[in-house]
Amino acid sequence: MLLPLSLFWASSCAGADVEALYQSFLYPPRTNSLMPYWFWNGLITGAQTRRQIRQMTEHGIYQAVVFPWDGMGVQYLSEEYWQQVGLALESARKLGFTLNFADEYDWPSGHAWVVPSE
């Protein structure tokens, strides 16, 4: 008896709920947008960072995880690196973008078998 009643209730509510669900897939809230890994593996500049964040928001992506990666162009944790992080955070704030940072993927802070240059 419970199964037929459940099916009846589900079918009577399905019309509006299915449409709302469909619309939420078409236009998800910012908190449910994709969150891609954003590899910083080339020369990072304020202009490039702003451009890439703007492009992500134009395509409905409102959050990303930054991975410092080999070939980044600036020394990891250097003053220049932190300046770029600051520019990225400033751009993200202006565009309502959530910026997350990850570490230790591809050992960006150094390899145990490599002597630091400084």
Secondary structure by P-SEA (a helix, b strand, c coil): caaaaaaaaaaaaaaaaaaaaaaaaacccccccccccccccccccaaaaaaaaaaaaaacccbbbbbbccccccccccaaaaaaaaaaaaaaaaabbbbbbbcccccccccccccccc
